[in-house]
Amino acid sequence: MIAKNGFYSFNVSSGDYKIVAKWKNLVAEEKVSVKGSVQFDLILFPEIASEPEPVIEEPKFDEPPYYLLSIAVSGALVLFLVYLKRRDKKEDLKVLPEDLAKVVEVIKKDGGRITQKDLRKKLGYSEAKMSLIIADLERRGIIEKVKKGRGNIIFLKGK
């Protein structure tokens, strides 16, 4: 039904609808869901001419696929970093400070395993110095400390 004052009304079943209203060069579009009695306000705007869709050209394969180059460079970088890490670990064993090297030698002579207390007695270091040396060797990945009762057992890694 159309009223003289510009009001429109119509009856529809419940559901989803798209309402399109046009008058001369004005248009309004609205998607609505109807459940029961519903009132919608439509505002007409000047119709905008749609622009043609831009044409997207397919890539030309005259140039090399750069994603393959980036994958190759990333792989080479990872391999280089792994090499540096392994090299540094080997050099760490060669360039240990004198007190750390002594501790490693005593552990090796004892078959790769010794209690922290026996290690301290053999070297004559204080408890504090021994604890600091063991913590440093653990951090470097050379030894592993295992708690046993009130003491610690020190293992060379890889033994």
Beta strands, then each sheet from edge to edge (+ up, - down):
strand 1: 15-23
strand 2: 26-34
strand 3: 45-46
strand 4: 113-115
strand 5: 143-148
strand 6: 151-156
sheet 1: 1+ 2- 3+
sheet 2: 4+ 6- 5+
end
